[in-house]
Amino acid sequence: MRSTKFFFTLFIPLLAIFFFSYLPAQQKTEAKKVTLKGECLDLACYIAGEKKGAEHKKCADMCIKGGAPIGILTEDGKVYLIVENHSKPEPYEKLKNYAAEKVTITGVLYQRGGLPGIVIESVELAK
């Protein structure tokens, strides 16, 4: 009886503190500066039909310039959403000209709801 009382008076509150302090930590994301190399994707066609590469360049160019979201497909198969930096929109606008091309970008990586997104700071054709 005494051990049960001890359990409920000590262990349960500790478990609750751990749970409620751990939960917000899981939701926090740290911004991290990154450099990535990969294919500039039209995410609308990639998500709907896994369209990519040189054979999809004309369509990707049209879709991206028409406002479709842009992504980067890295060599390891990961896809990142590319987001415009509102105070410096030039790199995002430049990226729109590289549909289906290999590019190198730098920016700040965020994770929100399981979606990796990069606020783009610079872009150039990959060497």
MIDOSE-1310 file (N, C-alpha, C; in nm, 2 decimals, decimal comma, always signed):
residues 127
mrst	+0,08/-0,12/+0,00/+0,00/+0,00/+0,00/+0,09/+0,12/+0,00; +0,19/+0,12/+0,08/+0,28/+0,24/+0,09/+0,35/+0,26/-0,04; +0,40/+0,15/-0,11/+0,47/+0,17/-0,23/+0,37/+0,22/-0,34; +0,25/+0,18/-0,34/+0,15/+0,24/-0,44/+0,13/+0,39/-0,42
kfff	+0,12/+0,43/-0,29/+0,11/+0,57/-0,26/+0,23/+0,65/-0,31; +0,35/+0,59/-0,28/+0,48/+0,65/-0,33/+0,48/+0,66/-0,48; +0,43/+0,56/-0,55/+0,43/+0,56/-0,69/+0,34/+0,67/-0,75; +0,23/+0,69/-0,69/+0,13/+0,79/-0,74/+0,17/+0,93/-0,70
tlfi	+0,24/+0,95/-0,59/+0,28/+1,08/-0,55/+0,41/+1,13/-0,61; +0,49/+1,04/-0,65/+0,62/+1,08/-0,71/+0,63/+1,05/-0,86; +0,60/+0,93/-0,90/+0,63/+0,89/-1,04/+0,53/+0,96/-1,13; +0,40/+0,96/-1,10/+0,30/+1,02/-1,20/+0,33/+1,17/-1,22
plla	+0,35/+1,25/-1,12/+0,39/+1,39/-1,15/+0,52/+1,41/-1,23; +0,62/+1,32/-1,20/+0,74/+1,33/-1,28/+0,71/+1,29/-1,43; +0,63/+1,19/-1,45/+0,60/+1,15/-1,58/+0,52/+1,26/-1,66; +0,43/+1,33/-1,59/+0,35/+1,44/-1,65/+0,45/+1,56/-1,68
ifff	+0,54/+1,59/-1,59/+0,64/+1,70/-1,62/+0,72/+1,66/-1,74; +0,77/+1,54/-1,75/+0,85/+1,50/-1,87/+0,77/+1,51/-1,99; +0,65/+1,45/-1,99/+0,56/+1,45/-2,11/+0,53/+1,59/-2,16; +0,49/+1,68/-2,07/+0,46/+1,82/-2,11/+0,58/+1,90/-2,15
sylp	+0,69/+1,87/-2,10/+0,81/+1,95/-2,14/+0,87/+1,89/-2,27; +0,85/+1,76/-2,29/+0,90/+1,70/-2,41/+0,82/+1,73/-2,53; +0,69/+1,74/-2,52/+0,60/+1,77/-2,63/+0,63/+1,90/-2,70; +0,64/+2,01/-2,64/+0,68/+2,13/-2,71/+0,82/+2,13/-2,77
aqqk	+0,91/+2,05/-2,71/+1,04/+2,04/-2,77/+1,04/+1,97/-2,91; +0,94/+1,88/-2,92/+0,93/+1,80/-3,05/+0,87/+1,90/-3,16; +0,80/+2,00/-3,12/+0,74/+2,09/-3,21/+0,83/+2,20/-3,26; +0,93/+2,23/-3,18/+1,03/+2,33/-3,21/+1,11/+2,29/-3,33
teak	+1,15/+2,39/-3,41/+1,24/+2,36/-3,52/+1,35/+2,46/-3,51; +1,47/+2,41/-3,54/+1,58/+2,50/-3,55/+1,62/+2,54/-3,69; +1,64/+2,66/-3,71/+1,68/+2,71/-3,84/+1,83/+2,67/-3,86; +1,86/+2,62/-3,98/+2,00/+2,58/-4,01/+2,04/+2,62/-4,15
kvtl	+2,15/+2,69/-4,16/+2,20/+2,73/-4,29/+2,25/+2,60/-4,37; +2,21/+2,59/-4,49/+2,25/+2,47/-4,57/+2,28/+2,51/-4,71; +2,36/+2,42/-4,78/+2,39/+2,43/-4,92/+2,35/+2,30/-4,98; +2,26/+2,30/-5,08/+2,21/+2,18/-5,14/+2,24/+2,18/-5,29
kgec	+2,26/+2,06/-5,35/+2,27/+2,05/-5,49/+2,17/+1,95/-5,54; +2,10/+1,99/-5,64/+2,00/+1,90/-5,70/+1,92/+1,96/-5,81; +1,82/+1,88/-5,85/+1,73/+1,93/-5,97/+1,62/+2,02/-5,92; +1,61/+2,13/-5,99/+1,50/+2,22/-5,97/+1,37/+2,16/-6,02
ldla	+1,28/+2,14/-5,93/+1,15/+2,07/-5,96/+1,03/+2,16/-5,97; +0,94/+2,13/-6,06/+0,81/+2,18/-6,05/+0,73/+2,08/-5,96; +0,70/+2,12/-5,84/+0,64/+2,03/-5,74/+0,51/+1,98/-5,78; +0,43/+2,06/-5,85/+0,29/+2,01/-5,89/+0,30/+1,89/-5,97
cyia	+0,38/+1,88/-6,07/+0,40/+1,76/-6,16/+0,47/+1,65/-6,09; +0,57/+1,69/-6,01/+0,65/+1,59/-5,94/+0,56/+1,51/-5,84; +0,48/+1,58/-5,76/+0,40/+1,52/-5,66/+0,29/+1,44/-5,73; +0,22/+1,49/-5,83/+0,11/+1,42/-5,89/+0,15/+1,31/-5,98
gekk	+0,27/+1,32/-6,05/+0,31/+1,21/-6,14/+0,46/+1,18/-6,14; +0,53/+1,22/-6,04/+0,68/+1,20/-6,03/+0,75/+1,24/-6,16; +0,70/+1,35/-6,22/+0,77/+1,40/-6,34/+0,89/+1,48/-6,31; +1,00/+1,46/-6,38/+1,12/+1,53/-6,35/+1,22/+1,51/-6,47
gaeh	+1,33/+1,57/-6,46/+1,44/+1,54/-6,56/+1,42/+1,62/-6,69; +1,51/+1,60/-6,78/+1,52/+1,68/-6,91/+1,39/+1,66/-6,99; +1,34/+1,54/-6,99/+1,22/+1,52/-7,07/+1,09/+1,60/-7,02; +1,10/+1,65/-6,90/+0,99/+1,73/-6,84/+1,03/+1,88/-6,83
kkca	+1,14/+1,92/-6,89/+1,18/+2,06/-6,87/+1,08/+2,16/-6,93; +1,03/+2,14/-7,04/+0,94/+2,23/-7,10/+0,81/+2,25/-7,01; +0,76/+2,15/-6,97/+0,64/+2,15/-6,88/+0,68/+2,22/-6,75; +0,79/+2,17/-6,69/+0,83/+2,23/-6,56/+0,85/+2,38/-6,57
dmci	+0,92/+2,42/-6,68/+0,94/+2,57/-6,70/+0,81/+2,64/-6,70; +0,71/+2,59/-6,78/+0,58/+2,65/-6,79/+0,51/+2,65/-6,65; +0,51/+2,54/-6,58/+0,44/+2,53/-6,45/+0,51/+2,63/-6,35; +0,64/+2,63/-6,34/+0,71/+2,71/-6,24/+0,68/+2,86/-6,27
kgga	+0,69/+2,90/-6,39/+0,67/+3,04/-6,43/+0,52/+3,07/-6,41; +0,43/+2,97/-6,41/+0,29/+2,99/-6,39/+0,25/+3,00/-6,24; +0,35/+2,97/-6,16/+0,32/+2,98/-6,01/+0,32/+2,85/-5,93; +0,36/+2,74/-6,00/+0,36/+2,61/-5,92/+0,48/+2,62/-5,82
pigi	+0,46/+2,56/-5,71/+0,57/+2,56/-5,61/+0,70/+2,49/-5,66; +0,81/+2,54/-5,61/+0,94/+2,49/-5,66/+1,00/+2,40/-5,55; +1,07/+2,30/-5,59/+1,14/+2,21/-5,50/+1,27/+2,18/-5,55; +1,36/+2,12/-5,47/+1,49/+2,07/-5,51/+1,49/+1,92/-5,47
lted	+1,53/+1,84/-5,57/+1,54/+1,69/-5,55/+1,69/+1,67/-5,55; +1,74/+1,63/-5,43/+1,88/+1,60/-5,41/+1,92/+1,46/-5,46; +2,05/+1,43/-5,47/+2,09/+1,30/-5,52/+2,05/+1,19/-5,43; +2,03/+1,21/-5,31/+1,99/+1,11/-5,21/+1,83/+1,09/-5,21
gkvy	+1,76/+1,15/-5,30/+1,62/+1,13/-5,32/+1,53/+1,22/-5,23; +1,59/+1,31/-5,15/+1,51/+1,40/-5,07/+1,46/+1,52/-5,15; +1,34/+1,56/-5,11/+1,28/+1,68/-5,18/+1,26/+1,79/-5,08; +1,30/+1,91/-5,11/+1,28/+2,02/-5,03/+1,20/+2,13/-5,10
live	+1,10/+2,19/-5,03/+1,02/+2,30/-5,08/+1,11/+2,42/-5,07; +1,11/+2,50/-5,18/+1,19/+2,62/-5,18/+1,10/+2,74/-5,16; +1,13/+2,83/-5,07/+1,05/+2,94/-5,03/+1,12/+3,07/-5,05; +1,05/+3,17/-5,10/+1,11/+3,30/-5,13/+1,14/+3,37/-5,00
nhsk	+1,25/+3,44/-5,00/+1,29/+3,53/-4,89/+1,22/+3,66/-4,92; +1,12/+3,70/-4,85/+1,04/+3,82/-4,89/+1,13/+3,95/-4,89; +1,23/+3,95/-4,81/+1,32/+4,07/-4,81/+1,43/+4,07/-4,92; +1,44/+3,95/-4,98/+1,54/+3,93/-5,09/+1,49/+3,83/-5,19
pepy	+1,39/+3,88/-5,28/+1,32/+3,78/-5,37/+1,40/+3,74/-5,49; +1,52/+3,81/-5,52/+1,59/+3,78/-5,64/+1,64/+3,64/-5,66; +1,69/+3,57/-5,56/+1,73/+3,43/-5,58/+1,61/+3,34/-5,62; +1,50/+3,36/-5,56/+1,38/+3,28/-5,59/+1,34/+3,30/-5,74
eklk	+1,34/+3,43/-5,78/+1,31/+3,47/-5,91/+1,41/+3,41/-6,01; +1,53/+3,41/-5,98/+1,64/+3,35/-6,06/+1,62/+3,20/-6,07; +1,58/+3,13/-5,96/+1,56/+2,99/-5,96/+1,45/+2,95/-6,06; +1,35/+3,03/-6,08/+1,24/+3,00/-6,18/+1,29/+2,98/-6,32
nyaa	+1,41/+3,03/-6,35/+1,47/+3,01/-6,48/+1,55/+2,88/-6,50; +1,55/+2,80/-6,39/+1,63/+2,67/-6,39/+1,55/+2,55/-6,38; +1,43/+2,55/-6,43/+1,35/+2,43/-6,43/+1,42/+2,31/-6,49; +1,42/+2,20/-6,42/+1,48/+2,07/-6,46/+1,63/+2,08/-6,47
ekvt	+1,69/+2,18/-6,42/+1,84/+2,19/-6,43/+1,89/+2,16/-6,29; +2,02/+2,12/-6,29/+2,09/+2,09/-6,16/+2,14/+2,23/-6,11; +2,11/+2,25/-5,99/+2,15/+2,38/-5,93/+2,21/+2,36/-5,79; +2,28/+2,46/-5,74/+2,33/+2,46/-5,61/+2,27/+2,58/-5,54
itgv	+2,20/+2,56/-5,43/+2,13/+2,67/-5,36/+2,19/+2,67/-5,22; +2,18/+2,79/-5,16/+2,21/+2,81/-5,02/+2,08/+2,87/-4,96; +2,06/+2,85/-4,83/+1,94/+2,91/-4,76/+1,93/+2,86/-4,62; +1,82/+2,89/-4,56/+1,79/+2,85/-4,43/+1,69/+2,74/-4,43
lyqr	+1,72/+2,62/-4,37/+1,63/+2,51/-4,36/+1,55/+2,51/-4,24; +1,42/+2,49/-4,26/+1,32/+2,48/-4,15/+1,24/+2,35/-4,17; +1,19/+2,29/-4,07/+1,10/+2,18/-4,07/+0,97/+2,22/-4,01; +0,86/+2,21/-4,08/+0,73/+2,24/-4,03/+0,63/+2,13/-4,06
gglp	+0,58/+2,07/-3,96/+0,48/+1,96/-3,98/+0,54/+1,85/-4,07; +0,67/+1,82/-4,06/+0,73/+1,71/-4,14/+0,77/+1,76/-4,27; +0,75/+1,88/-4,31/+0,78/+1,93/-4,45/+0,91/+2,01/-4,44; +1,02/+1,97/-4,51/+1,14/+2,05/-4,51/+1,13/+2,16/-4,61
givi	+1,16/+2,28/-4,57/+1,15/+2,40/-4,66/+1,28/+2,48/-4,64; +1,32/+2,54/-4,75/+1,44/+2,62/-4,75/+1,41/+2,76/-4,79; +1,43/+2,86/-4,71/+1,42/+3,00/-4,75/+1,55/+3,03/-4,83; +1,54/+3,05/-4,96/+1,65/+3,06/-5,05/+1,72/+3,19/-5,03
esve	+1,86/+3,18/-5,03/+1,94/+3,30/-5,02/+2,03/+3,32/-5,15; +2,06/+3,21/-5,22/+2,14/+3,22/-5,34/+2,12/+3,09/-5,42; +2,14/+3,11/-5,56/+2,13/+3,00/-5,65/+2,22/+3,01/-5,76; +2,28/+2,90/-5,81/+2,36/+2,90/-5,93/+2,35/+2,77/-6,00
lak	+2,38/+2,76/-6,13/+2,38/+2,63/-6,19/+2,49/+2,55/-6,13; +2,46/+2,42/-6,11/+2,56/+2,33/-6,05/+2,68/+2,31/-6,15; +2,79/+2,29/-6,09/+2,91/+2,27/-6,18/+2,94/+2,12/-6,19
